[in-house]
Amino acid sequence: MTLTDQESGQRIEDADVTARLVHERHAGSFRPLEPMDIADTITYGNFFRFPAEGGYSIQLRINRAGESITEVEFRHQHVME
């Protein structure tokens, strides 16, 4: 995942990012997303297990020095084949 500043359009490469999965009434703990250099761009990632089909929320916390923490949530419908 890459991060971009909404106002300037510049890539964010200096953040501490954590994420967790929420499925039905179970929420995992926040885990760090590690910065990775891919194609000369810093991206953030980690591995997460989706143990069951259904709707998930992916919650992110983005922390940059001198700024308040940004929280973002994405929805994902997981289908097992």
RAPELIN-V857745 format. One record per backbone hydrogen bond with DSSP energy under -1.0 kcal/mol. CO is the residue of the C=O (numbers start at 1). NH is the residue of the N-H. Records with the same first field share a line. If there is no record, write none. Layout:
CO->NH ; NH
This chain:
1->44
3->12
5->9
10->5
16->63
17->33
18->61
19->31
20->59
21->28
22->57
23->26
26->23
31->19
34->45
36->43
38->41
41->38
43->36
45->34
54->78
56->76
57->22
58->74
59->20
60->72
61->18
62->70
63->16
64->67
70->62
72->60
74->58
76->56
78->54
